[in-house]
Amino acid sequence: YFPEFNRILLKVLPMYNKFRAPSVILVIPVFLLNLLAMLSLQRLWSGGQMGKGAGEREAPTGGGSEQETFWMKYKKGVYLIAGVFAVLLYLYVSFDYTTAGERQLQQQINAAGGEVATYGQSFLKGLREDRQALFLHSLERSLFFIAVVVVLAGFYIKGKVHSWIFLGLTGLLAFIDIMGIDVQYLNSDNYKDAAEAPVIPTPSAADKQVLQDTGTYRVLDLRPGLGTALTYGAGSAWWHHSVGGYNPAKLSIYQDLIDHQLGNYPQCKPVIDMLNTKYILQRGEGGGDTVLVNEGALGAAWFVRGVRFEQDARAVMNALTGFDPKDTAIVPDKDRREASVDAQPDSGGQIQLISHDNDEIVYRTDSRTRQFAVFSEVYYDRGWKVYLDGGDGADRGTELPIVRTNYVLRGVSVPAGRHTIRMVFHPASYYMGQRVQRIAGVMLVLLLLGGVVADINKKM
């Protein structure tokens, strides 16, 4: 979180700007330090011993000069570790364990005086003491494990400890070290009896009324306020398919829709309708909940009479204000070829939702002319595919292009006739990653087997 450093990394380090938070990069030094530890352990293991190794093997011919050199290098490493701990100890005694914001708060508390100052000073003092204690505990703990392994490795190099004892004790210490930290995050307190499990919230009368409708629709829950409904809608999403979703982290195009359209509620009726928002929950005047039924909700999918083309995404967003989503679809001009529709569409054409799963949605269509269908599903081009008249096997049918429609929805140009349309989520990156993972797993097993065979042949 050091901005002067992180800004440079964001610009020059590949993929660094894809992290959710800068702290994610901590996985890289953790991996590298463990790799370095394994290489160091291997070097100690293969470096030999200076004398007769606890009944293991004789010292090399020539007075052990190579081993003496190895011992000198080992001592330099120990001195380096001691220097690191000296720096950490200096930091421990020199830090004031207070942030700049807390120093400003301290000044405000002192100016307030009285009980406020007493309580505030006690709180900040406790905060500093906790931070200092955490630092000291971590320093002592690390020093203990490192000191034990340093002594153990020294005995091994001097030939006073058998190699397997050295390796076994080092592994045991590593296990204790790891588990000592792991149990702080996952322990018996994380497992609870069914009686202690979180209580499922009780639906209100309004929630129960809406839940009686078993169809496909979305709900705009305004009871916690518009901002909360569109941003932190987890409570509403427990019972309903919420317009605001269940997580504040949203696709950028949907966040755009919230910022430029839904945030202007109720002056966004076309957008409410195209999102298939059938119910709107509000607080009544007497404190109870009221359920408003939106008769303009357009359902899961529909055919439009015509397609309107706009120059770019901003123009499409602006055009959503005041248009009729039932009759018109708004598409960027660059997708004009994929959004073809007959000049005189079949007014009796029908499109019906058959099934809706997380990874597959099935529709049936019937029309005498080519029609443009709008689906009340958020557009996402990194995995969703549309197939015409395909099956579940290898023959999926003819793939049709998905057109970004009404800024956030999906649109497909459907040929005349009776057809089955299948939307399938099949991200290429995921399945390619699976194949790479399997290949890498096989290669790892082969390498391990090869290493075992090579080691056996070497000893024979």
N, C-alpha and C positions, 0 to 999 in steps of 0.2 A: 504493500500500500504506500510505497514511497513514490510519489507522482513523478518526480524528476527522472527517476530510473525507469519506471514503468512506461512512461510515454515513449521512450526510446525503444523498449521491447515491443510495444504495440505496433510500431512502425516497421521494425526491421526483423523481428523474430517470426518466422512463418507459423501460422495457426494460433499464435498467442492471443490474438484479438477474438478468437472463437471461445475462449474460456468464459464461464459465467461470472467468475470473480478472479482477481489476480492471485488469490491464495491457492488456486488450483495448481499453480506451477510448483507448489511444494512437493507434489508427487515426483517431480523430476530429481531433485537432490536426494529424496528418500530412496529412489531406485538406484541412483548412482552411488550413494554411500554404501548401500547393501552390496552392490556389485564390487565396489572397491574392497569391502570387508572380505568377500569371498576370495578375491584375488590375493589379498594379503594372507589369508589363512592357507591358501594353496602354496604360497611362497614359503611360509613357515614350515608347512608339511614337507615340501620337497627340498628345503634348504639344508636338511640334514642336521646332525647333532655334533657337538664338538668332541664328544667322547663316546665311550661305549654306552649306548642308549638303553639302559635298563634291560639288559639282556637282549637287545635288538640287533645291533650291528656294530662292527668295529669302526673306529675313526678312519677317515681316508688317509691313504699313504701321503707322506710329505709334510707331516707335522700339523696338519689341519689348518694351513694358512688360509685356505678358502673359507673355512668355517670361522676363523678369526675375523676375516673381513665381513662375513655375514653378521657376526656378533656386534661389530662396530656400527654397521648400518642399523642394526636393531636398536642399539642404544641411542643413536641419533633420532630414530623415530620416537623413542620414549621421551627424549628431551623436547621434541617438537610438541608432543601431547602435553607435557608439563607446561610448555609455554602457552598453549591454548587455554589451559585451565588458569594460568596466571592472569591472562587477559580477561577471562570470564569473571574471576574473582575481583579484579579491579573494577569491572563494570558493575558487579554486584554492590560494591561499597560506594560507588560514585553516582549511581542512578538515584534520582529523587522519586521515581515511580509515580509521577504525576503528569497528566497531559496538559497541554496549553489551555484547553477548555476548563479543566478543573482548577487551574491557577486563577483564571478569571472568575470562576464560581467562588473560589476562596475569598477573593477580594470583595465580592458582593455580599457574601455571608458575613465577613468581618464588619462591613459597613452597616448591615442590618442590626447587629448586636442582639442581646437578649438570648432567649431560649433558641431562637432560630440559629444564631451563631454557634451556640453550644452543640446543638444537634448536628448542624452541618459540619463543623470541625471534627466531631466524633466520627461521622460517616466517612469523610475524606481520609481521616487518619486510619480507620479500619481498612479502607480500600488500599491505601499504600502498604500497610502491614501485610495484607493478604498477598499482594503482588510480590513483595519482597520474600515472603515465606515460600511462595511457589517457585521463585527463582532459586532460592537456597536449597529447597528440597530436590529440585531437578538437578542442581549442580552436585549435591552430595550423592545422589543416586547414581548419576553417570560416573562420578569419580570412583565409587565403590566397584562397579562392574568393570570399569577399565583397569583399575589397579589390580584386581584379582586376575584378570586375563594377562596383564603385563607380567605379573610374577609367574603365572603358570607357563606362559610362553618362554620366559627366561629359563625356568627349570628344564623345559623341554629342549631348548637349544643347548643347554649345558649337559644334556644327557642324563638328567636326574629323574625324568618322567617318561614313561612309555608313550609312544606316539598315539596309541588308541586311547589311553587315559587322557592325554592332552586334548584330543579331538572330542572325546565324549564329554568331558567337563566343560569345554568351551560351548558345545552344543546345548548342554543343560543350562548353563548361564544365559545363553541367548534365549532359550525357551522361557526361563523365569523372567527375564527382562521384558520379553514381548507380552507374556500373559499378565504380568503386573500392570501393564498399561491397558491391555485389552479389557480386563475385568472392570476397569473404571467406566467403560462405555457400554459393555454388555455383561450383566451379572444377574443374580437372582431377582433383583428388584424389577428387571424388565419382563419377568414372567409373572403373570397374575392369574388367579382363579377366575372362572367365568363370572362369579359373583362380584369380582372386583373390576371387571371389564367396564370400559366407558359406556354410559347409558345412552342408548339411541334416542335422539330428540323426539319429542312427541309432536306429531303434525297438528297444526291448528285446524279449525273448522274449514278455513279457506283452502288449506292444503288438501284436506280430505275431499273437498268438493271438486278440486281440479283433478285429483288422482282417480276419480271415478271415470274420467275420460281415458280410455286405453288406446287412443289413436296416437298419431305422430304429430307433435307440436312442440313449441317452445313457450316458456313462461318468462315474463318480465316482472320481477318481484321488487316493487318500489317501497316495500315496508321499511327497510333499513335506510332508505334514501337513494336517490338516483346514482350518486357517485359510488356508493358501496355496491349497489346492484350491478353496476357495469364493471367493477374492478375486483371486489372481494366477495364474490357470490357463492362461496362455499356452502353457506347455510341453505341458500335456495337450491343449490345443485344437489343437496342431499336427497331431495324429493323430486325435483323437476329437471327437465332439460332447460337450463337457464340461458337466457340471452347473454348474460354476463359471464357465463362459464363458471368454472370452479377454481381457477388459479389466476392471480394477477399477471403472470407472465403469459402473454398472448402472441399470436402471430402478428407481425407488424401490420399487415393489411387490415386485420380485424381491429387492432388498436387505432388505426387511422379512421376506421368507420365509427368507433366510439368517440374519438376526438372531434370529428367533423359532422357527424350526423346524430348518433344515438345520444350524445351528450346534450343535444338541443331538444330532447323530448319535452313536450309532445309535438314539436314542429318537425317530426321525422316519420310521419305516417307511412309513406311509401317503403321506407327501410324496415319498419316494424312489420309490415305486411309481407315483404319478400323473405324475411327471416322466419316466416311461419309462426309468428307470435300470436297464439290463439287466446292466451289468458294474461291479464295484467292484474297483479295483486297490489292492493293499496290499504293504507290505514283509514278506517272510517272515522267519521266525526266523533262518534261515541267511544273511540278507542279500539273498536273491533276491526276485523279485517273484511275487506270487500273484494269480490272477484268480478272483474270486468271482462266480458267476452268480446274479443276483437273479431267481428264478422268478416273483416277484410283479409284475414290470414289466408295465404295462398296455397297452403299444403306443402307436401314434400317435393312436388315437381309439377310443372305446368308448361303448356305450349303458349308462346306469344304470337301475336299477329305480325310483328315486324321487329327489325333490329336497327337500332340507332347507333351510329359510329361517331366516336369522339376522338380528338387528336391524341390525347395522352391520358395518363392515370388521373391527373389533377382535374382534367375536364370531365372525366367519367364521374369522379366524386362530386363535383359541383352539379352535374346533371341529375344526381339522385334526388335533389331537392325538387319536389313537385311533379315528378314523372309518374306514370301509371305502370307499375311493375307487372300488372296482369296482362297488359297488351303489348308492352315494349320491353325489350332487353337492350341494355347499353353496353357496348363492346368497344375496346380500343381499335383504332383504325388499322393497326398492324395485323389484326386478326380477321380482317374482312373476308379473306378466302375461306377460313374455317367456319365462319358463321353464316353460311349460305342458307337461304330459305326461299321457297317458291313465292312468287309475287302474289298469288291468290291462295293462301294456306287454307287447309280444310278446317272450317270452324267447328266441325264435329269431332275432330281428332281428340284422342284420349291418351293420357299417360297415367299409370297407376303404380304405386309402390307395392312390391310383393313381399320383400323381406329386407331387414336392416340389421346388419351386424357390424362389429367394429372394423373388420377388414373387407367386407363385401356387402354391397347394396344391389338389389335386383329390382328392375322396373319392367313393366309391360307397356308397349305402345301400340296404337292402332290409328292410322291416318291414311287418307288417300293421296296426300301430297307430302313433299319434304317439309318438315317443320323444325323450328328451333326450340329446343327444350331447355328450360331453366330449372336447375336443381337447387333446393334450399340447403346446400351443403357448402362449407367454406372451401374455397379454391386452395389447392396445395399441389404443386406440380412435381414434387419430389417423391413420387411413389404411387400416386393414384393413376390408374389406367381405366379406360372405358372400352368394353368389348360388345360387339353386336352379334346376337344369335350364337353365342359360344356355349360350350359345356364346361364342366368342372375338370375335364382331363387336359390332355396336351393341346387339343384344339379349342382354344378359347374364343374363336370367332374373329371377326374383323375388328381391328383396333380403330377407334374413332378419336379424333383430337378433342381434348377438353379446352374450352375457351373460357378465359377469365371474364365473367359476366357480372354486371352491376357492381363492379370493383371487387367484391369479396366472394361471389358465388360461382358455381360451375355451370357452363352451358355446353350443349352438344347439338350439332346439326344431325337430325334423325331422318333417314330416308323413308319414303312412303311404304306403307304396308304394315303388317303385324310383326313386331320384333320383341326380342328380349334384350334388355340392356343391363349389363353387369358392370358395376364399378368395383374395382379390386385394388386394394392397397398392397403394392408389391414393390417396395423400394429396392432398387438395384444395389445400392451401397450395402444394405443389410445382408442380402443373399451373397454378394461378392465377398463380404467380410466372413460369412460362414464358410465359404469354400477355402478362403485363405487360411482360416483358423484350422480347418481339417488338414490341409496340406502341411501347415506348420507343425501340427501335432504329430503327424506321421513322420515328418523329418526329424523331429526331436526324439521320438522313440528310436528311429533308426540310428541316430547319432549316439544315443545312450548305449544301444546294443553294440554298435561298432566300437565304442570306447571300452566296453566290458570285454569284448572279444580280443581287442588289441592288448589290453592289460593281461589277459590270460596267456596269450601267445608270448608276451614279453617275459613272463615268469617261467614258461615251460622251457 
